[in-house]
Amino acid sequence: MKQAGIIIEAEHGQVKETSLGVITLAAKTADFLTALVMDGITHEITEQLAEYGIHTIVDLSLPEAPAIRLNPAVRATAVVQAARELNLDRVLGLSSPEGKDLLPRVAALLDAPLVMDCVDVDLNTGLAKTSQYSGKVMAQIQLTGETLVFGVRPNAVPPEPRPVPAKTVVMTENKAVPENITLLSWDNGDSEGRPSLVEADIIIAGGRGLKNKDNFSLIIDCAEKLNAAPGASRVAVDEGWVPYALQVGQTGEKVSPQVYIACGISGSIQHFAGMKTAKMIIAVNKDENAAIMANCDYQVSGDLFDILPEIMKQL
């Protein structure tokens, strides 16, 4: 019987939709699902987890002090001790910024194999599906071992309710802060309440066609109207128009939104590698021969400086 432990990410007192998607993926091939919650459990979180198929909710009860609670070594140790005590032979989390910091630490402490950015996982066979070679191919990777660790790409699997009775267990051990790593500061970025880039349902991204930093406000304003996350190509980041946190592509974030709107982006293979799994791609470009125009579901041939203001006007 495969017992999967799922590291839960929550925001504003609710489980993230992307974490619910990880639960749905795990439920396809695991017999028993355990949620590992580190940042406090509310009644709403408990109800959400039970509704989507969690059998046991583990409150790891990390201290309130940010220097301890947010220390990645403390968090990894808490997950590992829970996995060992509860005999979890599969551990899953998101390939989010937090997951990319946490999951490799967990795998190292468990001496377990790890695959990040999975779009599908079979927990019975240990098969993981992920992109390779700048997104040119989808690879199936076979993991073997007593415990396996998987990072799941946000939005790779839509959440589906699967109500089960759930019990809550509190674990209060293992809160010692390691001597070799200290959390000096924590920066939540400047997203100003916008959806996270890697978890957004809609992303509108800009590239070289924006011409300068001031013009990038068109992307930011349009994203706000659409309740979307703004994104950027590497050119826009290299030119200093936007911070690196907004970069989509091989050397930036890999995203899987429902809708990806590329504005003034030529569509290099490196950029395409980061957003090719979007459910719908819309390209806005005045160059009909741009590579992005051949790799989209809908294309708008025209000047983005005419089109984006009209979109905002209509919204």
DRENSEPA-623769 format. One record per residue (C-alpha): x, y, z; residue number from 1. Coordinates in steps of 0.5 Angstrom, whole numbers. Layout:
// DRENSEPA-623769
((X,Y,Z),NUM);
...
***
This chain:
// DRENSEPA-623769
((0,0,0),1);
((3,7,-2),2);
((3,12,3),3);
((4,19,0),4);
((6,25,4),5);
((4,32,1),6);
((7,38,3),7);
((2,43,3),8);
((3,51,1),9);
((-3,55,4),10);
((-4,63,3),11);
((-9,67,7),12);
((-12,62,11),13);
((-13,57,5),14);
((-10,52,1),15);
((-7,54,-5),16);
((-11,51,-11),17);
((-4,48,-14),18);
((-3,44,-8),19);
((-10,41,-9),20);
((-8,39,-16),21);
((-2,36,-13),22);
((-7,32,-8),23);
((-11,30,-14),24);
((-5,27,-18),25);
((-3,23,-12),26);
((-10,20,-11),27);
((-10,17,-18),28);
((-4,12,-15),29);
((-4,12,-8),30);
((-8,9,-3),31);
((-7,13,3),32);
((-6,21,3),33);
((-3,25,9),34);
((-2,32,9),35);
((4,36,12),36);
((2,43,14),37);
((7,47,17),38);
((4,54,18),39);
((-2,53,22),40);
((-8,49,21),41);
((-15,53,20),42);
((-22,50,20),43);
((-22,52,13),44);
((-16,49,11),45);
((-18,42,15),46);
((-25,42,11),47);
((-21,43,4),48);
((-16,38,5),49);
((-22,33,7),50);
((-26,35,1),51);
((-20,33,-4),52);
((-18,27,-1),53);
((-13,27,5),54);
((-14,22,10),55);
((-9,25,15),56);
((-8,32,17),57);
((-1,33,20),58);
((0,39,24),59);
((8,40,24),60);
((7,46,29),61);
((13,50,27),62);
((14,56,32),63);
((11,63,30),64);
((18,66,30),65);
((20,67,23),66);
((27,66,24),67);
((25,59,26),68);
((19,58,22),69);
((22,60,15),70);
((28,57,16),71);
((29,52,10),72);
((33,47,14),73);
((28,47,20),74);
((22,46,15),75);
((26,40,11),76);
((28,37,18),77);
((20,37,20),78);
((18,34,14),79);
((23,28,14),80);
((21,26,21),81);
((14,26,20),82);
((15,22,14),83);
((20,17,18),84);
((15,17,24),85);
((9,16,19),86);
((12,11,14),87);
((11,15,8),88);
((14,12,2),89);
((12,18,-3),90);
((13,25,-1),91);
((10,30,-6),92);
((10,38,-6),93);
((10,44,-11),94);
((16,46,-16),95);
((14,53,-13),96);
((20,57,-11),97);
((19,54,-4),98);
((19,47,-6),99);
((25,48,-10),100);
((28,50,-4),101);
((25,45,1),102);
((24,39,-3),103);
((32,38,-5),104);
((33,38,2),105);
((28,33,4),106);
((31,28,-1),107);
((38,29,1),108);
((36,28,8),109);
((32,22,6),110);
((37,19,2),111);
((32,19,-4),112);
((31,20,-11),113);
((28,26,-13),114);
((25,29,-20),115);
((23,36,-20),116);
((18,40,-25),117);
((13,33,-26),118);
((7,34,-30),119);
((5,27,-28),120);
((7,22,-23),121);
((5,14,-22),122);
((6,13,-15),123);
((6,5,-15),124);
((11,5,-21),125);
((15,11,-19),126);
((15,13,-26),127);
((15,21,-27),128);
((14,25,-33),129);
((18,32,-34),130);
((20,36,-39),131);
((28,35,-42),132);
((32,39,-46),133);
((29,46,-46),134);
((22,43,-47),135);
((24,39,-53),136);
((22,32,-51),137);
((18,30,-45),138);
((22,24,-41),139);
((19,19,-37),140);
((24,18,-31),141);
((24,11,-27),142);
((25,12,-19),143);
((27,7,-15),144);
((28,6,-7),145);
((24,6,-1),146);
((22,13,-1),147);
((21,17,-7),148);
((21,25,-8),149);
((17,29,-13),150);
((16,36,-15),151);
((10,37,-19),152);
((9,43,-23),153);
((4,48,-21),154);
((-2,48,-25),155);
((0,41,-28),156);
((-6,38,-26),157);
((-13,41,-24),158);
((-16,40,-17),159);
((-22,35,-17),160);
((-26,34,-10),161);
((-26,27,-7),162);
((-29,28,0),163);
((-26,23,5),164);
((-26,23,13),165);
((-20,26,15),166);
((-17,26,22),167);
((-12,31,25),168);
((-5,29,28),169);
((0,34,32),170);
((7,33,32),171);
((11,38,36),172);
((18,35,36),173);
((24,37,32),174);
((24,44,32),175);
((32,45,34),176);
((35,50,29),177);
((41,48,26),178);
((48,51,27),179);
((50,51,20),180);
((44,55,17),181);
((41,62,19),182);
((35,66,16),183);
((38,73,16),184);
((32,76,12),185);
((25,74,8),186);
((23,78,2),187);
((16,77,0),188);
((17,81,-7),189);
((14,86,-10),190);
((8,83,-13),191);
((3,87,-9),192);
((-3,82,-9),193);
((-2,80,-16),194);
((-2,72,-17),195);
((4,68,-17),196);
((7,67,-23),197);
((8,60,-23),198);
((1,59,-20),199);
((-3,64,-24),200);
((-9,62,-29),201);
((-7,67,-33),202);
((-1,70,-35),203);
((1,76,-40),204);
((8,77,-42),205);
((12,82,-45),206);
((18,82,-49),207);
((23,86,-54),208);
((17,89,-57),209);
((15,94,-51),210);
((22,98,-53),211);
((23,100,-46),212);
((22,100,-38),213);
((16,105,-38),214);
((12,102,-43),215);
((12,95,-39),216);
((7,99,-35),217);
((2,97,-40),218);
((3,89,-39),219);
((3,91,-31),220);
((-4,95,-32),221);
((-7,90,-37),222);
((-5,84,-32),223);
((-9,88,-26),224);
((-15,88,-31),225);
((-15,81,-32),226);
((-13,79,-25),227);
((-7,76,-28),228);
((1,75,-27),229);
((5,79,-31),230);
((11,76,-34),231);
((17,77,-39),232);
((22,75,-44),233);
((29,74,-42),234);
((31,81,-46),235);
((26,85,-42),236);
((30,82,-36),237);
((37,83,-39),238);
((35,90,-41),239);
((33,92,-33),240);
((26,93,-35),241);
((23,88,-30),242);
((26,84,-24),243);
((28,77,-26),244);
((23,74,-22),245);
((18,75,-28),246);
((22,72,-33),247);
((19,66,-36),248);
((23,61,-40),249);
((29,56,-40),250);
((33,60,-35),251);
((27,63,-32),252);
((20,60,-29),253);
((17,54,-32),254);
((9,56,-32),255);
((3,52,-34),256);
((-3,57,-34),257);
((-10,56,-37),258);
((-8,62,-42),259);
((-1,65,-44),260);
((-1,72,-47),261);
((5,73,-51),262);
((6,81,-53),263);
((12,83,-57),264);
((16,77,-56),265);
((19,73,-61),266);
((18,66,-58),267);
((25,63,-58),268);
((26,56,-56),269);
((29,58,-49),270);
((22,62,-48),271);
((18,57,-51),272);
((21,52,-46),273);
((18,56,-40),274);
((11,56,-43),275);
((9,51,-48),276);
((5,47,-43),277);
((0,53,-42),278);
((-7,50,-44),279);
((-8,56,-49),280);
((-3,61,-52),281);
((-5,68,-55),282);
((1,71,-59),283);
((0,79,-60),284);
((6,81,-65),285);
((6,86,-71),286);
((11,81,-74),287);
((7,75,-78),288);
((14,71,-78),289);
((16,71,-71),290);
((17,64,-68),291);
((11,65,-63),292);
((6,66,-69),293);
((7,59,-71),294);
((7,56,-63),295);
((0,59,-61),296);
((-7,57,-61),297);
((-9,64,-63),298);
((-5,70,-66),299);
((-6,77,-66),300);
((-3,81,-72),301);
((-2,88,-70),302);
((2,93,-66),303);
((1,92,-58),304);
((1,99,-57),305);
((-6,99,-60),306);
((-8,93,-58),307);
((-7,93,-51),308);
((-10,100,-49),309);
((-16,97,-53),310);
((-16,91,-49),311);
((-16,95,-42),312);
((-21,100,-45),313);
((-26,94,-46),314);
((-25,91,-40),315);
***
